[in-house]
């Protein structure tokens, strides 16, 4: 291989390595102090507070429409299992009000249903 061929091969490898980063151009950081999981390019952020649980949904960093949607949430902490139904609560959020015990290590599974989209099964481990 000559010098030009080596340069072209190196450039091709560099571009190939950069493609996944460019295709995945959004961060998966919590914006509301919760725990984030990604399913099918949608970020789901679970926020548990003393008075309720909120699930924030973002598609490529933008809040998703949740009108007409819902989520069935199951919380597993040790041998304790609690279920809740989350309903639309403003831009990009589904929420359930009430008292929930959620400590670090609690596992949560949400089945999220939105109009026009396939149901998503999202798993979390609370930090």
DRENTORKOL-3810 file (N, C-alpha, C; in nm, 4 decimals):
REM DRENTORKOL-3810
@n.u->0.0839; n.v->-0.1171; n.w->0.0000; ca.u->0.0000; ca.v->0.0000; ca.w->0.0000; c.u->0.0887; c.v->0.1238; c.w->0.0000
@n.u->0.0505; n.v->0.2208; n.w->-0.0810; ca.u->0.1300; ca.v->0.3429; ca.w->-0.0837; c.u->0.0831; c.v->0.4385; c.w->0.0249
@n.u->0.1505; n.v->0.5523; n.w->0.0369; ca.u->0.1222; ca.v->0.6495; ca.w->0.1419; c.u->-0.0202; c.v->0.7059; c.w->0.1314
@n.u->-0.0666; n.v->0.7320; n.w->0.0103; ca.u->-0.2022; ca.v->0.7852; ca.w->-0.0095; c.u->-0.3065; c.v->0.6829; c.w->0.0340
@n.u->-0.2825; n.v->0.5555; n.w->0.0041; ca.u->-0.3768; ca.v->0.4511; ca.w->0.0436; c.u->-0.3860; c.v->0.4402; c.w->0.1962
@n.u->-0.2705; n.v->0.4533; n.w->0.2638; ca.u->-0.2697; ca.v->0.4501; ca.w->0.4100; c.u->-0.3487; c.v->0.5671; c.w->0.4667
@n.u->-0.3339; n.v->0.6844; n.w->0.4069; ca.u->-0.4053; ca.v->0.8029; ca.w->0.4547; c.u->-0.5557; c.v->0.7864; c.w->0.4358
@n.u->-0.5961; n.v->0.7333; n.w->0.3217; ca.u->-0.7381; ca.v->0.7122; ca.w->0.2953; c.u->-0.7951; c.v->0.6082; c.w->0.3917
@n.u->-0.7208; n.v->0.5014; n.w->0.4155; ca.u->-0.7664; ca.v->0.3981; ca.w->0.5084; c.u->-0.7789; c.v->0.4539; c.w->0.6497
@n.u->-0.6839; n.v->0.5355; n.w->0.6922; ca.u->-0.6891; ca.v->0.5961; ca.w->0.8260; c.u->-0.8080; c.v->0.6900; c.w->0.8375
@n.u->-0.8345; n.v->0.7676; n.w->0.7319; ca.u->-0.9482; ca.v->0.8589; ca.w->0.7320; c.u->-1.0798; c.v->0.7808; c.w->0.7382
@n.u->-1.0888; n.v->0.6726; n.w->0.6638; ca.u->-1.2093; ca.v->0.5905; ca.w->0.6642; c.u->-1.2347; c.v->0.5310; c.w->0.8027
@n.u->-1.1285; n.v->0.4846; n.w->0.8683; ca.u->-1.1442; ca.v->0.4305; ca.w->1.0034; c.u->-1.1876; c.v->0.5384; c.w->1.1021
@n.u->-1.1319; n.v->0.6560; n.w->1.0903; ca.u->-1.1690; ca.v->0.7664; ca.w->1.1791; c.u->-1.3156; c.v->0.8047; c.w->1.1598
@n.u->-1.3598; n.v->0.8098; n.w->1.0348; ca.u->-1.4998; ca.v->0.8431; ca.w->1.0072; c.u->-1.5936; c.v->0.7349; c.w->1.0593
@n.u->-1.5564; n.v->0.6094; n.w->1.0405; ca.u->-1.6394; ca.v->0.4991; ca.w->1.0880; c.u->-1.6524; c.v->0.5022; c.w->1.2401
@n.u->-1.5449; n.v->0.5360; n.w->1.3080; ca.u->-1.5490; ca.v->0.5439; ca.w->1.4542; c.u->-1.6359; c.v->0.6600; c.w->1.5013
@n.u->-1.6421; n.v->0.7670; n.w->1.4233; ca.u->-1.7192; ca.v->0.8851; ca.w->1.4623; c.u->-1.8682; c.v->0.8701; c.w->1.4340
@n.u->-1.9076; n.v->0.7816; n.w->1.3432; ca.u->-2.0486; ca.v->0.7695; ca.w->1.3058; c.u->-2.1421; c.v->0.7362; c.w->1.4213
@n.u->-2.1133; n.v->0.6387; n.w->1.5060; ca.u->-2.2074; ca.v->0.6126; ca.w->1.6148; c.u->-2.2268; c.v->0.7334; c.w->1.7059
@n.u->-2.1225; n.v->0.8078; n.w->1.7318; ca.u->-2.1351; ca.v->0.9259; ca.w->1.8173; c.u->-2.2222; c.v->1.0314; c.w->1.7494
@n.u->-2.2060; n.v->1.0495; n.w->1.6220; ca.u->-2.2867; ca.v->1.1484; ca.w->1.5501; c.u->-2.4325; c.v->1.1047; c.w->1.5421
@n.u->-2.4565; n.v->0.9754; n.w->1.5248; ca.u->-2.5933; ca.v->0.9257; ca.w->1.5154; c.u->-2.6644; c.v->0.9308; c.w->1.6509
@n.u->-2.5879; n.v->0.9331; n.w->1.7565; ca.u->-2.6418; ca.v->0.9325; ca.w->1.8920; c.u->-2.6074; c.v->1.0651; c.w->1.9570
@n.u->-2.6677; n.v->1.1730; n.w->1.9084; ca.u->-2.6246; ca.v->1.3071; ca.w->1.9427; c.u->-2.6897; c.v->1.3675; c.w->2.0660
@n.u->-2.7518; n.v->1.2884; n.w->2.1506; ca.u->-2.8125; ca.v->1.3454; ca.w->2.2705; c.u->-2.7592; c.v->1.2751; c.w->2.3949
@n.u->-2.7530; n.v->1.3503; n.w->2.5027; ca.u->-2.7040; ca.v->1.2959; ca.w->2.6289; c.u->-2.8166; c.v->1.2257; c.w->2.7027
@n.u->-2.7787; n.v->1.1359; n.w->2.7872; ca.u->-2.8769; ca.v->1.0602; ca.w->2.8651; c.u->-2.8665; c.v->1.0997; c.w->3.0120
@n.u->-2.8414; n.v->1.2254; n.w->3.0368; ca.u->-2.8275; ca.v->1.2757; ca.w->3.1725; c.u->-2.9648; c.v->1.3090; c.w->3.2291
@n.u->-2.9822; n.v->1.2891; n.w->3.3604; ca.u->-3.1099; ca.v->1.3277; ca.w->3.4218; c.u->-3.1246; c.v->1.4799; c.w->3.4230
@n.u->-3.2411; n.v->1.5273; n.w->3.3834; ca.u->-3.2697; ca.v->1.6700; ca.w->3.3843; c.u->-3.3566; c.v->1.7095; c.w->3.5031
@n.u->-3.4108; n.v->1.6094; n.w->3.5736; ca.u->-3.5036; ca.v->1.6360; ca.w->3.6824; c.u->-3.4603; c.v->1.5684; c.w->3.8128
@n.u->-3.3343; n.v->1.5241; n.w->3.8184; ca.u->-3.2825; ca.v->1.4611; ca.w->3.9396; c.u->-3.3168; c.v->1.3151; c.w->3.9557
@n.u->-3.3601; n.v->1.2494; n.w->3.8480; ca.u->-3.4015; ca.v->1.1099; ca.w->3.8565; c.u->-3.3008; c.v->1.0128; c.w->3.7976
@n.u->-3.3513; n.v->0.8961; n.w->3.7599; ca.u->-3.2729; ca.v->0.7894; ca.w->3.6996; c.u->-3.3187; c.v->0.7739; c.w->3.5551
@n.u->-3.2234; n.v->0.7705; n.w->3.4593; ca.u->-3.2561; ca.v->0.7684; ca.w->3.3172; c.u->-3.2300; c.v->0.6300; c.w->3.2567
@n.u->-3.3233; n.v->0.5871; n.w->3.1728; ca.u->-3.3074; ca.v->0.4663; ca.w->3.0918; c.u->-3.3492; c.v->0.5020; c.w->2.9498
@n.u->-3.2869; n.v->0.4379; n.w->2.8515; ca.u->-3.3205; ca.v->0.4652; ca.w->2.7121; c.u->-3.3775; c.v->0.3393; c.w->2.6470
@n.u->-3.4858; n.v->0.3591; n.w->2.5727; ca.u->-3.5455; ca.v->0.2511; ca.w->2.4941; c.u->-3.5858; c.v->0.3118; c.w->2.3604
@n.u->-3.5346; n.v->0.2556; n.w->2.2511; ca.u->-3.5701; ca.v->0.2982; ca.w->2.1153; c.u->-3.5556; c.v->0.4495; c.w->2.0958
@n.u->-3.4399; n.v->0.5034; n.w->2.1309; ca.u->-3.4078; ca.v->0.6459; ca.w->2.1146; c.u->-3.4939; c.v->0.7395; c.w->2.1972
@n.u->-3.5647; n.v->0.6885; n.w->2.2956; ca.u->-3.6427; ca.v->0.7719; ca.w->2.3864; c.u->-3.5798; c.v->0.7603; c.w->2.5248
@n.u->-3.5564; n.v->0.8748; n.w->2.5890; ca.u->-3.5064; ca.v->0.8771; ca.w->2.7261; c.u->-3.6243; c.v->0.8829; c.w->2.8211
@n.u->-3.6243; n.v->0.7945; n.w->2.9198; ca.u->-3.7257; ca.v->0.7900; ca.w->3.0237; c.u->-3.6548; c.v->0.8219; c.w->3.1550
@n.u->-3.6994; n.v->0.9258; n.w->3.2232; ca.u->-3.6384; ca.v->0.9630; ca.w->3.3506; c.u->-3.7401; c.v->0.9431; c.w->3.4627
@n.u->-3.7084; n.v->0.8531; n.w->3.5534; ca.u->-3.7954; ca.v->0.8225; ca.w->3.6662; c.u->-3.7553; c.v->0.9098; c.w->3.7843
@n.u->-3.8517; n.v->0.9894; n.w->3.8339; ca.u->-3.8291; ca.v->1.0762; ca.w->3.9492; c.u->-3.9289; c.v->1.0357; c.w->4.0576
@n.u->-3.8756; n.v->0.9882; n.w->4.1707; ca.u->-3.9608; ca.v->0.9462; ca.w->4.2823; c.u->-3.9438; c.v->1.0463; c.w->4.3960
@n.u->-4.0555; n.v->1.0991; n.w->4.4398; ca.u->-4.0570; ca.v->1.1945; ca.w->4.5517; c.u->-4.1558; c.v->1.1434; c.w->4.6554
@n.u->-4.1556; n.v->1.2064; n.w->4.7714; ca.u->-4.2434; ca.v->1.1630; ca.w->4.8802; c.u->-4.3908; c.v->1.1672; c.w->4.8419
@n.u->-4.4290; n.v->1.2606; n.w->4.7546; ca.u->-4.5708; ca.v->1.2762; ca.w->4.7202; c.u->-4.6096; c.v->1.2194; c.w->4.5842
@n.u->-4.5189; n.v->1.1508; n.w->4.5161; ca.u->-4.5559; ca.v->1.0911; ca.w->4.3881; c.u->-4.4368; c.v->1.0498; c.w->4.3028
@n.u->-4.4702; n.v->0.9922; n.w->4.1902; ca.u->-4.3700; ca.v->0.9458; ca.w->4.0944; c.u->-4.4003; c.v->1.0089; c.w->3.9597
@n.u->-4.2953; n.v->1.0609; n.w->3.8969; ca.u->-4.3094; ca.v->1.1206; ca.w->3.7643; c.u->-4.2137; c.v->1.0513; c.w->3.6689
@n.u->-4.2618; n.v->1.0256; n.w->3.5493; ca.u->-4.1802; ca.v->0.9693; ca.w->3.4427; c.u->-4.1740; c.v->1.0735; c.w->3.3329
@n.u->-4.0545; n.v->1.1296; n.w->3.3095; ca.u->-4.0334; ca.v->1.2297; ca.w->3.2053; c.u->-3.9861; c.v->1.1578; c.w->3.0788
@n.u->-4.0449; n.v->1.1925; n.w->2.9639; ca.u->-4.0114; ca.v->1.1291; ca.w->2.8372; c.u->-3.9520; c.v->1.2321; c.w->2.7417
@n.u->-3.8360; n.v->1.1986; n.w->2.6827; ca.u->-3.7703; ca.v->1.2861; ca.w->2.5860; c.u->-3.7312; c.v->1.2042; c.w->2.4629
@n.u->-3.7591; n.v->1.2594; n.w->2.3479; ca.u->-3.7177; ca.v->1.1996; ca.w->2.2208; c.u->-3.6122; c.v->1.2907; c.w->2.1615
@n.u->-3.4872; n.v->1.2430; n.w->2.1572; ca.u->-3.3740; ca.v->1.3224; ca.w->2.1088; c.u->-3.3660; c.v->1.4571; c.w->2.1805
@n.u->-3.3867; n.v->1.4533; n.w->2.3132; ca.u->-3.3720; ca.v->1.5720; ca.w->2.3956; c.u->-3.4953; c.v->1.6596; c.w->2.4072
@n.u->-3.6003; n.v->1.6303; n.w->2.3309; ca.u->-3.7220; ca.v->1.7119; ca.w->2.3326; c.u->-3.8334; c.v->1.6390; c.w->2.4073
@n.u->-3.9098; n.v->1.7111; n.w->2.4929; ca.u->-4.0216; ca.v->1.6467; ca.w->2.5638; c.u->-4.1209; c.v->1.5861; c.w->2.4642
@n.u->-4.1700; n.v->1.4675; n.w->2.4958; ca.u->-4.2659; ca.v->1.3992; ca.w->2.4083; c.u->-4.4079; c.v->1.4340; c.w->2.4478
@n.u->-4.4975; n.v->1.4236; n.w->2.3522; ca.u->-4.6399; ca.v->1.4418; ca.w->2.3806; c.u->-4.6885; c.v->1.3172; c.w->2.4552
@n.u->-4.7549; n.v->1.3402; n.w->2.5682; ca.u->-4.8031; ca.v->1.2276; ca.w->2.6477; c.u->-4.9559; c.v->1.2223; c.w->2.6553
@n.u->-5.0241; n.v->1.3171; n.w->2.5899; ca.u->-5.1700; ca.v->1.3170; ca.w->2.5903; c.u->-5.2209; c.v->1.1835; c.w->2.5377
@n.u->-5.3146; n.v->1.1252; n.w->2.6103; ca.u->-5.3710; ca.v->0.9971; ca.w->2.5702; c.u->-5.2837; c.v->0.8780; c.w->2.6075
@n.u->-5.1711; n.v->0.9034; n.w->2.6724; ca.u->-5.0798; ca.v->0.7965; ca.w->2.7109; c.u->-5.0960; c.v->0.7572; c.w->2.8564
@n.u->-5.0265; n.v->0.6522; n.w->2.8943; ca.u->-5.0257; ca.v->0.6073; ca.w->3.0332; c.u->-4.9047; c.v->0.5173; c.w->3.0547
@n.u->-4.8796; n.v->0.4869; n.w->3.1803; ca.u->-4.7744; ca.v->0.3913; ca.w->3.2136; c.u->-4.8199; c.v->0.3105; c.w->3.3334
@n.u->-4.7863; n.v->0.1855; n.w->3.3317; ca.u->-4.8106; ca.v->0.0967; ca.w->3.4459; c.u->-4.6738; c.v->0.0712; c.w->3.5074
@n.u->-4.6533; n.v->0.1172; n.w->3.6309; ca.u->-4.5230; ca.v->0.1100; ca.w->3.6963; c.u->-4.5269; c.v->0.0075; c.w->3.8088
@n.u->-4.4259; n.v->-0.0786; n.w->3.8137; ca.u->-4.4104; ca.v->-0.1749; ca.w->3.9220; c.u->-4.2795; c.v->-0.1444; c.w->3.9926
@n.u->-4.2875; n.v->-0.1219; n.w->4.1239; ca.u->-4.1694; ca.v->-0.0963; ca.w->4.2064; c.u->-4.1391; c.v->-0.2218; c.w->4.2872
@n.u->-4.0126; n.v->-0.2646; n.w->4.2852; ca.u->-3.9706; ca.v->-0.3827; ca.w->4.3597; c.u->-3.8582; c.v->-0.3427; c.w->4.4541
@n.u->-3.8846; n.v->-0.3547; n.w->4.5836; ca.u->-3.7844; ca.v->-0.3214; ca.w->4.6843; c.u->-3.7815; c.v->-0.4356; c.w->4.7848
@n.u->-3.6774; n.v->-0.5177; n.w->4.7776; ca.u->-3.6725; ca.v->-0.6377; ca.w->4.8610; c.u->-3.7871; c.v->-0.7286; c.w->4.8234
@n.u->-3.8696; n.v->-0.7664; n.w->4.9216; ca.u->-3.9855; ca.v->-0.8523; ca.w->4.8934; c.u->-4.1123; c.v->-0.7708; c.w->4.8713
@n.u->-4.1008; n.v->-0.6388; n.w->4.8782; ca.u->-4.2170; ca.v->-0.5512; ca.w->4.8624; c.u->-4.2380; c.v->-0.5153; c.w->4.7158
@n.u->-4.3637; n.v->-0.5267; n.w->4.6717; ca.u->-4.4004; ca.v->-0.4943; ca.w->4.5337; c.u->-4.5173; c.v->-0.3970; c.w->4.5366
@n.u->-4.5011; n.v->-0.2825; n.w->4.4670; ca.u->-4.6052; ca.v->-0.1809; ca.w->4.4616; c.u->-4.6297; c.v->-0.1459; c.w->4.3158
@n.u->-4.7571; n.v->-0.1308; n.w->4.2787; ca.u->-4.7904; ca.v->-0.0929; ca.w->4.1417; c.u->-4.8625; c.v->0.0407; c.w->4.1402
@n.u->-4.8421; n.v->0.1153; n.w->4.0327; ca.u->-4.9064; ca.v->0.2457; ca.w->4.0173; c.u->-4.9360; c.v->0.2691; c.w->3.8708
@n.u->-5.0411; n.v->0.3449; n.w->3.8443; ca.u->-5.0746; ca.v->0.3863; ca.w->3.7090; c.u->-5.0404; c.v->0.5334; c.w->3.6954
@n.u->-4.9623; n.v->0.5671; n.w->3.5943; ca.u->-4.9209; ca.v->0.7048; ca.w->3.5695; c.u->-5.0039; c.v->0.7617; c.w->3.4548
@n.u->-5.0481; n.v->0.8847; n.w->3.4709; ca.u->-5.1307; ca.v->0.9532; ca.w->3.3709; c.u->-5.0587; c.v->1.0795; c.w->3.3240
@n.u->-5.0988; n.v->1.1345; n.w->3.2083; ca.u->-5.0355; ca.v->1.2574; ca.w->3.1580; c.u->-5.0394; c.v->1.3695; c.w->3.2623
@n.u->-4.9251; n.v->1.4411; n.w->3.2719; ca.u->-4.9121; ca.v->1.5493; ca.w->3.3710; c.u->-4.8290; c.v->1.6628; c.w->3.3120
@n.u->-4.8730; n.v->1.7159; n.w->3.1993; ca.u->-4.7986; ca.v->1.8259; ca.w->3.1376; c.u->-4.7034; c.v->1.7767; c.w->3.0310
@n.u->-4.6285; n.v->1.8695; n.w->2.9764; ca.u->-4.5387; ca.v->1.8406; ca.w->2.8637; c.u->-4.4344; c.v->1.7353; c.w->2.8992
@n.u->-4.4410; n.v->1.6234; n.w->2.8303; ca.u->-4.3388; ca.v->1.5203; ca.w->2.8434; c.u->-4.3402; c.v->1.4425; c.w->2.9727
@n.u->-4.4519; n.v->1.4407; n.w->3.0457; ca.u->-4.4518; ca.v->1.3727; ca.w->3.1750; c.u->-4.5765; c.v->1.2877; c.w->3.1968
@n.u->-4.5555; n.v->1.1770; n.w->3.2667; ca.u->-4.6621; ca.v->1.0915; ca.w->3.3172; c.u->-4.6416; c.v->1.0857; c.w->3.4681
@n.u->-4.7519; n.v->1.0865; n.w->3.5452; ca.u->-4.7352; ca.v->1.0988; ca.w->3.6893; c.u->-4.8407; c.v->1.0218; c.w->3.7673
@n.u->-4.8001; n.v->0.9756; n.w->3.8860; ca.u->-4.8923; ca.v->0.9160; ca.w->3.9833; c.u->-4.8682; c.v->0.9863; c.w->4.1156
@n.u->-4.9765; n.v->1.0325; n.w->4.1778; ca.u->-4.9655; ca.v->1.0980; ca.w->4.3084; c.u->-4.9902; c.v->0.9948; c.w->4.4170
@n.u->-4.9276; n.v->1.0171; n.w->4.5326; ca.u->-4.9424; ca.v->0.9265; ca.w->4.6452; c.u->-4.8095; c.v->0.9112; c.w->4.7155
@n.u->-4.8066; n.v->0.8268; n.w->4.8157; ca.u->-4.6833; ca.v->0.8017; ca.w->4.8908; c.u->-4.6198; c.v->0.6723; c.w->4.8417
@n.u->-4.4941; n.v->0.6824; n.w->4.7999; ca.u->-4.4214; ca.v->0.5661; ca.w->4.7494; c.u->-4.2880; c.v->0.5554; c.w->4.8215
@n.u->-4.2537; n.v->0.4353; n.w->4.8669; ca.u->-4.1237; ca.v->0.4128; ca.w->4.9288; c.u->-4.0267; c.v->0.3701; c.w->4.8187
@n.u->-3.9343; n.v->0.4591; n.w->4.7884; ca.u->-3.8353; ca.v->0.4296; ca.w->4.6844; c.u->-3.6985; c.v->0.4646; c.w->4.7411
@n.u->-3.6178; n.v->0.3623; n.w->4.7651; ca.u->-3.4840; ca.v->0.3807; ca.w->4.8206; c.u->-3.3801; c.v->0.3381; c.w->4.7168
@n.u->-3.2549; n.v->0.3772; n.w->4.7367; ca.u->-3.1507; ca.v->0.3298; ca.w->4.6445; c.u->-3.1550; c.v->0.1774; c.w->4.6339
@n.u->-3.1443; n.v->0.1283; n.w->4.5113; ca.u->-3.1513; ca.v->-0.0148; ca.w->4.4855; c.u->-3.2898; c.v->-0.0631; c.w->4.4457
@n.u->-3.3924; n.v->0.0212; n.w->4.4644; ca.u->-3.5272; ca.v->-0.0162; ca.w->4.4228; c.u->-3.5279; c.v->-0.0361; c.w->4.2721
@n.u->-3.5901; n.v->-0.1436; n.w->4.2283; ca.u->-3.6030; ca.v->-0.1695; ca.w->4.0848; c.u->-3.7425; c.v->-0.1271; c.w->4.0419
@n.u->-3.7501; n.v->-0.0718; n.w->3.9232; ca.u->-3.8789; ca.v->-0.0281; ca.w->3.8695; c.u->-3.8904; c.v->-0.0741; c.w->3.7253
@n.u->-4.0106; n.v->-0.1159; n.w->3.6896; ca.u->-4.0405; ca.v->-0.1544; ca.w->3.5522; c.u->-4.1642; c.v->-0.0766; c.w->3.5105
@n.u->-4.1544; n.v->-0.0070; n.w->3.3987; ca.u->-4.2677; ca.v->0.0713; ca.w->3.3485; c.u->-4.3071; c.v->0.0201; c.w->3.2107
@n.u->-4.4347; n.v->-0.0028; n.w->3.1913; ca.u->-4.4890; ca.v->-0.0342; ca.w->3.0601; c.u->-4.5572; c.v->0.0943; c.w->3.0136
@n.u->-4.4938; n.v->0.1629; n.w->2.9176; ca.u->-4.5395; ca.v->0.2943; ca.w->2.8723; c.u->-4.6137; c.v->0.2791; c.w->2.7406
@n.u->-4.7363; n.v->0.3315; n.w->2.7376; ca.u->-4.8195; ca.v->0.3262; ca.w->2.6178; c.u->-4.8526; c.v->0.4683; c.w->2.5748
@n.u->-4.8164; n.v->0.5020; n.w->2.4508; ca.u->-4.8470; ca.v->0.6328; ca.w->2.3926; c.u->-4.9190; c.v->0.6122; c.w->2.2604
@n.u->-5.0151; n.v->0.6996; n.w->2.2271; ca.u->-5.0869; ca.v->0.6859; ca.w->2.1003; c.u->-4.9907; c.v->0.6865; c.w->1.9809
@n.u->-5.0132; n.v->0.5938; n.w->1.8898; ca.u->-4.9344; ca.v->0.5888; ca.w->1.7670; c.u->-4.7954; c.v->0.5285; c.w->1.7818
@n.u->-4.7615; n.v->0.4778; n.w->1.8995; ca.u->-4.6297; ca.v->0.4190; ca.w->1.9228; c.u->-4.6451; c.v->0.2796; c.w->1.9830
@n.u->-4.5466; n.v->0.1980; n.w->1.9587; ca.u->-4.5428; ca.v->0.0658; ca.w->2.0185; c.u->-4.5159; c.v->0.0816; c.w->2.1684
@n.u->-4.5820; n.v->0.0009; n.w->2.2514; ca.u->-4.5606; ca.v->0.0065; ca.w->2.3962; c.u->-4.4140; c.v->-0.0203; c.w->2.4276
@n.u->-4.3605; n.v->0.0524; n.w->2.5251; ca.u->-4.2204; ca.v->0.0363; ca.w->2.5639; c.u->-4.2125; c.v->-0.0193; c.w->2.7050
@n.u->-4.1258; n.v->-0.1179; n.w->2.7242; ca.u->-4.1002; ca.v->-0.1763; ca.w->2.8549; c.u->-3.9674; c.v->-0.1183; c.w->2.9020
@n.u->-3.9716; n.v->-0.0369; n.w->3.0079; ca.u->-3.8531; ca.v->0.0359; ca.w->3.0530; c.u->-3.8161; c.v->-0.0095; c.w->3.1937
@n.u->-3.6876; n.v->-0.0374; n.w->3.2148; ca.u->-3.6401; ca.v->-0.0854; ca.w->3.3448; c.u->-3.5449; c.v->0.0156; c.w->3.4069
@n.u->-3.5573; n.v->0.0320; n.w->3.5389; ca.u->-3.4741; ca.v->0.1265; ca.w->3.6137; c.u->-3.4208; c.v->0.0600; c.w->3.7399
@n.u->-3.3062; n.v->0.1066; n.w->3.7871; ca.u->-3.2585; ca.v->0.0770; ca.w->3.9212; c.u->-3.2296; c.v->0.2120; c.w->3.9831
@n.u->-3.3013; n.v->0.2447; n.w->4.0906; ca.u->-3.2898; ca.v->0.3758; ca.w->4.1542; c.u->-3.1550; c.v->0.3857; c.w->4.2243
@n.u->-3.0892; n.v->0.5001; n.w->4.2043; ca.u->-2.9583; ca.v->0.5237; ca.w->4.2651; c.u->-2.9726; c.v->0.6012; c.w->4.3930
END
